[in-house]
């Protein structure tokens, strides 16, 4: 009985001690979470994430090469989707995508991976008649079908991407890969394209810098990707979003301008090495192409010509845009031919 009385006498004291301890812990946690110094030291590293992705990479689904004379001989890329995926993961990419030319055919092999999402590089016809490449990310099969239907009508495509809230970027801004440019194209870019590729792993360093400067001037988000058609360059250039934990958070971060650019630029030696590697892939797939082996001695000269043309193109358009004020292009600011197309 005495023991019970003693226990009862001390019970309130124990409750008070526990209550005091909980209040102390609560106050400490509140201080740590709300003190910048303590948050940085103890908490931020637990919750922060640096999500990385190579936003421009190709596979065998990019189709046949569109270079004159090579359309029936070689493909745009010999990268197998599974090889691309595993290389990306090995080099630290948090999420993986493929941006094949106007195609999502390689996606089937990667659907089983929860960190894979669907994208493509779309060839677009501008209102001026020129062509550009847009990286279009996080799409569905239905989106792909509608994008394919609209890709020769830039305005109709813009409306669809905007309505669906699909993130997209203008790829290799200062490159001649898609042919000529028109000064009016840059007004369309300024008004309606949310992001520019500001580092492309195959582009001249100065061309990437010019793209970055233009993106900053126009208030565009910046993205980066390897644009690799061979495995050696995959995941060597990428975009990181601190704090992202899902694909949705990753693209929200890009839209908010929180993307961090990492990795390699292009170079003449790198391009030449890739072309030789590409030639090896062609020979493995088509041994009969060995008859063309003597022509490989011209590869360094061909890549030199291409590289010098890229430098010329970049300098030409950088000079034309230097000092040019932003001139917003409005959707109704088109000629009568497009209006006639809408009415039909």
VENRA-V894353 format. One record per residue. N is the residue number from 1. RES is the residue in one small letter. PHI is phi in whole degrees, -180 to 180 (999 if undefined). PSI is psi in whole degrees, 0 to 359 (NA if undefined). Layout:
n=N res=RES phi=PHI psi=PSI
n=N res=RES phi=PHI psi=PSI
//
This chain:
n=1 res=x phi=999 psi=318
n=2 res=x phi=-63 psi=322
n=3 res=x phi=-64 psi=320
n=4 res=x phi=-66 psi=320
n=5 res=x phi=-65 psi=320
n=6 res=x phi=-64 psi=316
n=7 res=x phi=-62 psi=318
n=8 res=x phi=-65 psi=323
n=9 res=x phi=-66 psi=325
n=10 res=x phi=-90 psi=348
n=11 res=x phi=-58 psi=313
n=12 res=x phi=-59 psi=326
n=13 res=x phi=-65 psi=318
n=14 res=x phi=-64 psi=318
n=15 res=x phi=-61 psi=317
n=16 res=x phi=-64 psi=321
n=17 res=x phi=-65 psi=315
n=18 res=x phi=-63 psi=316
n=19 res=x phi=-61 psi=317
n=20 res=x phi=-64 psi=320
n=21 res=x phi=-64 psi=316
n=22 res=x phi=-63 psi=319
n=23 res=x phi=-64 psi=321
n=24 res=x phi=-64 psi=315
n=25 res=x phi=-63 psi=316
n=26 res=x phi=-60 psi=316
n=27 res=x phi=-65 psi=319
n=28 res=x phi=-64 psi=314
n=29 res=x phi=-63 psi=319
n=30 res=x phi=-60 psi=318
n=31 res=x phi=-66 psi=316
n=32 res=x phi=-63 psi=315
n=33 res=x phi=-70 psi=333
n=34 res=x phi=-104 psi=356
n=35 res=x phi=-96 psi=121
n=36 res=x phi=-57 psi=316
n=37 res=x phi=-62 psi=309
n=38 res=x phi=-67 psi=326
n=39 res=x phi=-62 psi=314
n=40 res=x phi=-63 psi=320
n=41 res=x phi=-73 psi=320
n=42 res=x phi=-117 psi=334
n=43 res=x phi=-110 psi=316
n=44 res=x phi=-59 psi=322
n=45 res=x phi=-68 psi=339
n=46 res=x phi=-75 psi=319
n=47 res=x phi=-97 psi=341
n=48 res=x phi=-77 psi=149
n=49 res=x phi=-137 psi=147
n=50 res=x phi=-119 psi=94
n=51 res=x phi=-85 psi=127
n=52 res=x phi=-119 psi=146
n=53 res=x phi=-155 psi=135
n=54 res=x phi=-81 psi=109
n=55 res=x phi=-91 psi=12
n=56 res=x phi=-153 psi=93
n=57 res=x phi=-146 psi=146
n=58 res=x phi=-116 psi=160
n=59 res=x phi=-140 psi=186
n=60 res=x phi=-60 psi=342
n=61 res=x phi=-77 psi=357
n=62 res=x phi=-74 psi=354
n=63 res=x phi=86 psi=193
n=64 res=x phi=-79 psi=150
n=65 res=x phi=-61 psi=136
n=66 res=x phi=-97 psi=10
n=67 res=x phi=-71 psi=130
n=68 res=x phi=-53 psi=133
n=69 res=x phi=93 psi=345
n=70 res=x phi=-117 psi=2
n=71 res=x phi=-63 psi=334
n=72 res=x phi=-109 psi=4
n=73 res=x phi=-104 psi=315
n=74 res=x phi=-137 psi=160
n=75 res=x phi=-89 psi=167
n=76 res=x phi=-68 psi=328
n=77 res=x phi=-154 psi=149
n=78 res=x phi=-114 psi=16
n=79 res=x phi=-73 psi=125
n=80 res=x phi=-83 psi=139
n=81 res=x phi=-52 psi=317
n=82 res=x phi=-66 psi=325
n=83 res=x phi=-66 psi=319
n=84 res=x phi=-62 psi=314
n=85 res=x phi=-59 psi=309
n=86 res=x phi=-67 psi=327
n=87 res=x phi=-68 psi=318
n=88 res=x phi=-58 psi=315
n=89 res=x phi=-67 psi=321
n=90 res=x phi=-64 psi=328
n=91 res=x phi=-95 psi=14
n=92 res=x phi=93 psi=16
n=93 res=x phi=-77 psi=131
n=94 res=x phi=-77 psi=322
n=95 res=x phi=-132 psi=158
n=96 res=x phi=-133 psi=140
n=97 res=x phi=-143 psi=167
n=98 res=x phi=-123 psi=140
n=99 res=x phi=-123 psi=67
n=100 res=x phi=-74 psi=157
n=101 res=x phi=-68 psi=110
n=102 res=x phi=52 psi=35
n=103 res=x phi=-152 psi=146
n=104 res=x phi=-125 psi=22
n=105 res=x phi=-64 psi=333
n=106 res=x phi=-81 psi=352
n=107 res=x phi=-66 psi=330
n=108 res=x phi=-57 psi=324
n=109 res=x phi=-71 psi=343
n=110 res=x phi=-114 psi=2
n=111 res=x phi=-61 psi=333
n=112 res=x phi=-69 psi=345
n=113 res=x phi=-91 psi=125
n=114 res=x phi=-69 psi=342
n=115 res=x phi=-99 psi=16
n=116 res=x phi=-101 psi=139
n=117 res=x phi=-135 psi=158
n=118 res=x phi=-90 psi=132
n=119 res=x phi=-149 psi=175
n=120 res=x phi=-160 psi=162
n=121 res=x phi=-105 psi=116
n=122 res=x phi=-102 psi=132
n=123 res=x phi=-86 psi=118
n=124 res=x phi=-115 psi=139
n=125 res=x phi=-96 psi=125
n=126 res=x phi=-81 psi=162
n=127 res=x phi=-58 psi=337
n=128 res=x phi=-83 psi=353
n=129 res=x phi=96 psi=352
n=130 res=x phi=-81 psi=172
n=131 res=x phi=-119 psi=147
n=132 res=x phi=-137 psi=167
n=133 res=x phi=-114 psi=128
n=134 res=x phi=-112 psi=132
n=135 res=x phi=-84 psi=122
n=136 res=x phi=-119 psi=123
n=137 res=x phi=-119 psi=148
n=138 res=x phi=67 psi=45
n=139 res=x phi=-101 psi=174
n=140 res=x phi=-114 psi=173
n=141 res=x phi=-60 psi=321
n=142 res=x phi=-64 psi=319
n=143 res=x phi=-61 psi=316
n=144 res=x phi=-58 psi=316
n=145 res=x phi=-62 psi=318
n=146 res=x phi=-72 psi=322
n=147 res=x phi=-63 psi=317
n=148 res=x phi=-61 psi=322
n=149 res=x phi=-68 psi=329
n=150 res=x phi=-103 psi=0
n=151 res=x phi=-69 psi=348
n=152 res=x phi=-95 psi=7
n=153 res=x phi=-133 psi=92
n=154 res=x phi=-55 psi=318
n=155 res=x phi=-67 psi=316
n=156 res=x phi=-64 psi=322
n=157 res=x phi=-66 psi=317
n=158 res=x phi=-56 psi=316
n=159 res=x phi=-62 psi=319
n=160 res=x phi=-68 psi=312
n=161 res=x phi=-62 psi=323
n=162 res=x phi=-69 psi=316
n=163 res=x phi=-62 psi=320
n=164 res=x phi=-85 psi=357
n=165 res=x phi=57 psi=42
n=166 res=x phi=-90 psi=131
n=167 res=x phi=-80 psi=136
n=168 res=x phi=-147 psi=157
n=169 res=x phi=-136 psi=154
n=170 res=x phi=-86 psi=119
n=171 res=x phi=-89 psi=155
n=172 res=x phi=29 psi=71
n=173 res=x phi=-57 psi=316
n=174 res=x phi=-107 psi=49
n=175 res=x phi=-125 psi=149
n=176 res=x phi=-91 psi=9
n=177 res=x phi=-58 psi=327
n=178 res=x phi=-101 psi=13
n=179 res=x phi=97 psi=204
n=180 res=x phi=-70 psi=164
n=181 res=x phi=-120 psi=161
n=182 res=x phi=-124 psi=141
n=183 res=x phi=-57 psi=330
n=184 res=x phi=-70 psi=338
n=185 res=x phi=-58 psi=321
n=186 res=x phi=-70 psi=335
n=187 res=x phi=-70 psi=320
n=188 res=x phi=-64 psi=317
n=189 res=x phi=-59 psi=315
n=190 res=x phi=-62 psi=324
n=191 res=x phi=-86 psi=325
n=192 res=x phi=-129 psi=352
n=193 res=x phi=-101 psi=121
n=194 res=x phi=-76 psi=339
n=195 res=x phi=-145 psi=148
n=196 res=x phi=-117 psi=144
n=197 res=x phi=-77 psi=111
n=198 res=x phi=-102 psi=352
n=199 res=x phi=-145 psi=118
n=200 res=x phi=-116 psi=127
n=201 res=x phi=-67 psi=355
n=202 res=x phi=-111 psi=358
n=203 res=x phi=-97 psi=152
n=204 res=x phi=-55 psi=139
n=205 res=x phi=-55 psi=318
n=206 res=x phi=-68 psi=327
n=207 res=x phi=-65 psi=319
n=208 res=x phi=-64 psi=320
n=209 res=x phi=-65 psi=321
n=210 res=x phi=-64 psi=320
n=211 res=x phi=-64 psi=320
n=212 res=x phi=-66 psi=318
n=213 res=x phi=-65 psi=318
n=214 res=x phi=-66 psi=319
n=215 res=x phi=-61 psi=317
n=216 res=x phi=-66 psi=320
n=217 res=x phi=-64 psi=322
n=218 res=x phi=-94 psi=359
n=219 res=x phi=72 psi=34
n=220 res=x phi=-94 psi=151
n=221 res=x phi=-70 psi=151
n=222 res=x phi=-111 psi=138
n=223 res=x phi=-130 psi=165
n=224 res=x phi=-142 psi=149
n=225 res=x phi=-160 psi=160
n=226 res=x phi=-74 psi=333
n=227 res=x phi=52 psi=36
n=228 res=x phi=-86 psi=129
n=229 res=x phi=-100 psi=356
n=230 res=x phi=-124 psi=159
n=231 res=x phi=-67 psi=333
n=232 res=x phi=-61 psi=330
n=233 res=x phi=-97 psi=349
n=234 res=x phi=-59 psi=132
n=235 res=x phi=69 psi=13
n=236 res=x phi=-87 psi=347
n=237 res=x phi=-134 psi=131
n=238 res=x phi=-159 psi=169
n=239 res=x phi=-116 psi=133
n=240 res=x phi=-115 psi=140
n=241 res=x phi=-123 psi=108
n=242 res=x phi=-65 psi=140
n=243 res=x phi=86 psi=352
n=244 res=x phi=-79 psi=143
n=245 res=x phi=-124 psi=346
n=246 res=x phi=-135 psi=168
n=247 res=x phi=-60 psi=320
n=248 res=x phi=-62 psi=316
n=249 res=x phi=-67 psi=326
n=250 res=x phi=-60 psi=311
n=251 res=x phi=-75 psi=332
n=252 res=x phi=-63 psi=320
n=253 res=x phi=-65 psi=320
n=254 res=x phi=-64 psi=315
n=255 res=x phi=-59 psi=325
n=256 res=x phi=-82 psi=1
n=257 res=x phi=80 psi=22
n=258 res=x phi=-98 psi=10
n=259 res=x phi=-71 psi=138
n=260 res=x phi=-114 psi=127
n=261 res=x phi=-91 psi=135
n=262 res=x phi=-137 psi=156
n=263 res=x phi=105 psi=193
n=264 res=x phi=-84 psi=150
n=265 res=x phi=-91 psi=180
n=266 res=x phi=-89 psi=177
n=267 res=x phi=-168 psi=160
n=268 res=x phi=-61 psi=314
n=269 res=x phi=-64 psi=320
n=270 res=x phi=-64 psi=316
n=271 res=x phi=-62 psi=315
n=272 res=x phi=-63 psi=318
n=273 res=x phi=-62 psi=319
n=274 res=x phi=-65 psi=323
n=275 res=x phi=-66 psi=321
n=276 res=x phi=-64 psi=318
n=277 res=x phi=-63 psi=322
n=278 res=x phi=-63 psi=318
n=279 res=x phi=-61 psi=320
n=280 res=x phi=-61 psi=321
n=281 res=x phi=-64 psi=319
n=282 res=x phi=-61 psi=316
n=283 res=x phi=-67 psi=324
n=284 res=x phi=-66 psi=323
n=285 res=x phi=-81 psi=323
n=286 res=x phi=-130 psi=85
n=287 res=x phi=-55 psi=331
n=288 res=x phi=-63 psi=338
n=289 res=x phi=-69 psi=354
n=290 res=x phi=-59 psi=338
n=291 res=x phi=-62 psi=338
n=292 res=x phi=-92 psi=1
n=293 res=x phi=-55 psi=320
n=294 res=x phi=-57 psi=335
n=295 res=x phi=-75 psi=347
n=296 res=x phi=-66 psi=343
n=297 res=x phi=-65 psi=342
n=298 res=x phi=-89 psi=355
n=299 res=x phi=-57 psi=313
n=300 res=x phi=-59 psi=324
n=301 res=x phi=-71 psi=320
n=302 res=x phi=-66 psi=315
n=303 res=x phi=-68 psi=327
n=304 res=x phi=-64 psi=317
n=305 res=x phi=-62 psi=315
n=306 res=x phi=-62 psi=316
n=307 res=x phi=-64 psi=317
n=308 res=x phi=-66 psi=324
n=309 res=x phi=-67 psi=323
n=310 res=x phi=-64 psi=319
n=311 res=x phi=-63 psi=316
n=312 res=x phi=-61 psi=314
n=313 res=x phi=-61 psi=314
n=314 res=x phi=-61 psi=312
n=315 res=x phi=-64 psi=321
n=316 res=x phi=-60 psi=311
n=317 res=x phi=-79 psi=332
n=318 res=x phi=-65 psi=320
n=319 res=x phi=-67 psi=319
n=320 res=x phi=-66 psi=326
n=321 res=x phi=-89 psi=348
n=322 res=x phi=-63 psi=120
n=323 res=x phi=83 psi=355
n=324 res=x phi=-71 psi=129
n=325 res=x phi=-77 psi=150
n=326 res=x phi=-62 psi=126
n=327 res=x phi=-121 psi=96
n=328 res=x phi=-58 psi=134
n=329 res=x phi=-100 psi=127
n=330 res=x phi=-98 psi=153
n=331 res=x phi=-61 psi=330
n=332 res=x phi=-87 psi=358
n=333 res=x phi=-89 psi=66
n=334 res=x phi=-134 psi=167
n=335 res=x phi=-84 psi=174
n=336 res=x phi=-64 psi=335
n=337 res=x phi=-62 psi=321
n=338 res=x phi=-72 psi=322
n=339 res=x phi=-62 psi=321
n=340 res=x phi=-65 psi=323
n=341 res=x phi=-65 psi=321
n=342 res=x phi=-64 psi=321
n=343 res=x phi=-73 psi=339
n=344 res=x phi=-81 psi=NA
//
